[in-house]
Amino acid sequence: MRKPKILVVGSFVMDQIALTDKVPHEGETVLGKSFSKAPGGKGANQAVQAARLGAQVTMVGKLGRDANGRDMIEVLEKDGIDVSHVAYDNKLPSGCSVIILQKQADGAVHNRIIVLPGTNMAITERDVAFLKESIGDYDLVMLQLEIPMEINELVAAWAYEKGVPVMLNSAPSAPLSDSLLSHLAYISPNEHEAADLTGITIEHEGSFFNKEQAVAVCTALRAKGVKNVLVTMGSAGAVLMNDEGFFHSPALQGVTVVDPTAAGDSFVGAFCTGIACGWKVEETMAFANQVASRTVSAAGAMPSLPTLGVVERFIEEKGFHKPNFSRLR
C-alpha cells in the first residue's frame, strides 16, 4: 500500500531559544536560565512531523548558504524528506527566530516569538515553477504564511486546477484574498488568527469554548469557499466545520507543557497526515491532538516532534482509539 505523498511549500527558521523566569521590561536586563538552538519554521516543522509519522514528504523552500541552512537541511534529510527542490540564495541569511520561554511559578510555560524571515521571503515564482506541472503527483499540499503571499497564491491555484487538496495554516496572521480562500480545501487558523480573518472572537477558558461563536467563525470562512475550516483553541481543543457538520476534539488533559513552540505545527502536520491517509475527521482530529500533546512535552521545535512509534505507544498506554496506520508503515 502506497504511503501518502505530501508537498510542503514553506519556511525554514533556526530557532534561538532563551528560557527565563522573567521577561524584561523596557530598558531592563535580566539573567536567563538557559539558551539553545533548534531548527524550525512552520513549513519545515510541519514537513518533519508528517515525515516522522510515516508520510512521504517533499519540502520546497529557500535557504541561505550558511551554517543555519546546512543544519536545517541535514535534519530534513535524516527524516527522509525530499529536499531536492529546496532553493538557495547566495546573499541573504537563512531565516531565524528569537524565542523567549517564560517559566512561571506554577510551572506553566509561555512563549514569545520574533521571526526574522531572511531567505524565506526571497522565494520567487521561478523557484516553484516546476510545480505547475508536477503538483498533481501529490495527495495533499501544505502551506503557511512565512513565505511571500504571491507564492502561496500560485501554488494553491495550481493545486486546485489539478484537483489536489490544499491546507493553509494561516499563521502568522495576515489578510487573505478571496481568490486564495476559494482554492483551499482546508484552513487552520488558531482562535486569534480566526478573529483577525472574520472579526469574530471565540471566547474560551480552560476546556470551555463558546460554540455559537466558533460556528460563526467557521461559517464566515466557509462562505469564502473553504470547504473545511479547522480552528485550534489551545486548552479548549479544536473544532472543524464542513458539509458533514460541526466537530469538536477536546485537548488532552494532564499534559505537562515543557515548550509549546511547535504545538500548532505538530497538530497541523498530524492532521494532514491523517487526512492524506483517508481517515475520518473525528479520528484525525483526535490523533492530531495526541501528537501535539507529545510535542509540548519536550523542548525545541523539531527535536520535540514525535515519531509514529512514540505516538502509537502513547495511544496504546492511554487506551485511545488507534487509527489504521497501515499506509504509514
Solvent accessible surface area in square Angstrom, and as a share of the most:
residue,aa,sasa,rsa
1,M,175,0.78
2,R,127,0.47
3,K,72,0.31
4,P,0,0.00
5,K,49,0.21
6,I,0,0.00
7,L,0,0.00
8,V,0,0.00
9,V,0,0.00
10,G,1,0.01
11,S,0,0.00
12,F,0,0.00
13,V,3,0.01
14,M,6,0.03
15,D,7,0.04
16,Q,48,0.21
17,I,10,0.05
18,A,37,0.28
19,L,46,0.23
20,T,8,0.05
21,D,81,0.42
22,K,93,0.39
23,V,32,0.18
24,P,52,0.33
25,H,134,0.60
26,E,181,0.81
27,G,88,0.84
28,E,61,0.27
29,T,126,0.73
30,V,43,0.25
31,L,168,0.84
32,G,53,0.51
33,K,128,0.54
34,S,65,0.42
35,F,130,0.54
36,S,56,0.36
37,K,105,0.44
38,A,4,0.03
39,P,20,0.12
40,G,0,0.00
41,G,7,0.07
42,K,48,0.20
43,G,0,0.00
44,A,0,0.00
45,N,6,0.03
46,Q,0,0.00
47,A,0,0.00
48,V,0,0.00
49,Q,0,0.00
50,A,0,0.00
51,A,15,0.12
52,R,49,0.18
53,L,0,0.00
54,G,10,0.10
55,A,9,0.07
56,Q,99,0.44
57,V,4,0.02
58,T,10,0.06
59,M,0,0.00
60,V,2,0.01
61,G,2,0.02
62,K,18,0.08
63,L,0,0.00
64,G,1,0.01
65,R,159,0.58
66,D,40,0.21
67,A,56,0.43
68,N,31,0.16
69,G,1,0.01
70,R,139,0.51
71,D,67,0.34
72,M,0,0.00
73,I,20,0.10
74,E,84,0.38
75,V,34,0.20
76,L,0,0.00
77,E,92,0.41
78,K,173,0.73
79,D,39,0.20
80,G,64,0.62
81,I,8,0.04
82,D,62,0.32
83,V,25,0.14
84,S,88,0.57
85,H,72,0.32
86,V,14,0.08
87,A,22,0.17
88,Y,80,0.31
89,D,28,0.14
90,N,122,0.63
91,K,190,0.81
92,L,77,0.38
93,P,81,0.51
94,S,5,0.03
95,G,0,0.00
96,C,25,0.15
97,S,1,0.01
98,V,61,0.35
99,I,1,0.00
100,I,47,0.24
101,L,10,0.05
102,Q,30,0.13
103,K,100,0.42
104,Q,73,0.33
105,A,118,0.92
106,D,118,0.61
107,G,34,0.33
108,A,37,0.29
109,V,13,0.08
110,H,89,0.40
111,N,49,0.25
112,R,116,0.42
113,I,77,0.39
114,I,108,0.55
115,V,54,0.31
116,L,88,0.44
117,P,53,0.34
118,G,24,0.24
119,T,0,0.00
120,N,0,0.00
121,M,94,0.42
122,A,23,0.18
123,I,8,0.04
124,T,65,0.38
125,E,98,0.44
126,R,215,0.78
127,D,35,0.18
128,V,0,0.00
129,A,50,0.39
130,F,67,0.28
131,L,0,0.00
132,K,106,0.45
133,E,133,0.59
134,S,34,0.22
135,I,0,0.00
136,G,39,0.38
137,D,89,0.46
138,Y,29,0.11
139,D,41,0.21
140,L,2,0.01
141,V,0,0.00
142,M,0,0.00
143,L,0,0.00
144,Q,1,0.00
145,L,12,0.06
146,E,18,0.08
147,I,4,0.02
148,P,12,0.07
149,M,55,0.24
150,E,111,0.50
151,I,2,0.01
152,N,0,0.00
153,E,43,0.19
154,L,49,0.24
155,V,0,0.00
156,A,0,0.00
157,A,23,0.18
158,W,17,0.06
159,A,0,0.00
160,Y,112,0.43
161,E,128,0.58
162,K,96,0.41
163,G,64,0.61
164,V,11,0.06
165,P,47,0.30
166,V,0,0.00
167,M,0,0.00
168,L,0,0.00
169,N,11,0.06
170,S,2,0.01
171,A,6,0.05
172,P,70,0.44
173,S,54,0.35
174,A,33,0.25
175,P,123,0.77
176,L,22,0.11
177,S,46,0.30
178,D,86,0.45
179,S,59,0.38
180,L,0,0.00
181,L,7,0.03
182,S,44,0.28
183,H,38,0.17
184,L,2,0.01
185,A,14,0.11
186,Y,25,0.10
187,I,0,0.00
188,S,2,0.02
189,P,0,0.00
190,N,48,0.25
191,E,22,0.10
192,H,123,0.55
193,E,18,0.08
194,A,0,0.00
195,A,24,0.19
196,D,99,0.51
197,L,44,0.22
198,T,33,0.19
199,G,69,0.66
200,I,49,0.25
201,T,86,0.50
202,I,5,0.02
203,E,100,0.45
204,H,58,0.26
205,E,142,0.64
206,G,42,0.41
207,S,71,0.46
208,F,127,0.53
209,F,27,0.11
210,N,41,0.21
211,K,118,0.50
212,E,143,0.64
213,Q,42,0.19
214,A,0,0.00
215,V,45,0.26
216,A,37,0.29
217,V,0,0.00
218,C,0,0.00
219,T,68,0.39
220,A,36,0.28
221,L,5,0.03
222,R,62,0.23
223,A,88,0.68
224,K,95,0.40
225,G,34,0.33
226,V,2,0.01
227,K,110,0.47
228,N,18,0.09
229,V,0,0.00
230,L,0,0.00
231,V,0,0.00
232,T,27,0.16
233,M,0,0.00
234,G,58,0.56
235,S,60,0.39
236,A,1,0.01
237,G,4,0.04
238,A,1,0.01
239,V,0,0.00
240,L,0,0.00
241,M,38,0.17
242,N,16,0.08
243,D,127,0.66
244,E,143,0.64
245,G,28,0.27
246,F,50,0.21
247,F,35,0.15
248,H,74,0.33
249,S,9,0.06
250,P,83,0.52
251,A,23,0.17
252,L,43,0.21
253,Q,133,0.59
254,G,83,0.80
255,V,39,0.22
256,T,103,0.60
257,V,56,0.32
258,V,67,0.38
259,D,3,0.01
260,P,34,0.21
261,T,26,0.15
262,A,1,0.01
263,A,25,0.19
264,G,42,0.40
265,D,7,0.03
266,S,0,0.00
267,F,8,0.03
268,V,3,0.02
269,G,0,0.00
270,A,0,0.00
271,F,1,0.00
272,C,1,0.01
273,T,0,0.00
274,G,0,0.00
275,I,29,0.14
276,A,12,0.09
277,C,15,0.09
278,G,62,0.60
279,W,22,0.08
280,K,152,0.64
281,V,19,0.11
282,E,98,0.44
283,E,38,0.17
284,T,0,0.00
285,M,1,0.00
286,A,37,0.29
287,F,2,0.01
288,A,0,0.00
289,N,16,0.08
290,Q,11,0.05
291,V,0,0.00
292,A,13,0.10
293,S,8,0.05
294,R,60,0.22
295,T,0,0.00
296,V,16,0.09
297,S,38,0.24
298,A,40,0.31
299,A,64,0.50
300,G,6,0.06
301,A,0,0.00
302,M,1,0.00
303,P,83,0.52
304,S,7,0.05
305,L,6,0.03
306,P,10,0.06
307,T,62,0.36
308,L,16,0.08
309,G,30,0.29
310,V,56,0.32
311,V,0,0.00
312,E,22,0.10
313,R,140,0.51
314,F,15,0.06
315,I,1,0.00
316,E,99,0.44
317,E,138,0.62
318,K,119,0.50
319,G,64,0.61
320,F,76,0.32
321,H,124,0.55
322,K,79,0.34
323,P,7,0.04
324,N,102,0.52
325,F,5,0.02
326,S,51,0.33
327,R,51,0.19
328,L,5,0.02
329,R,158,0.58
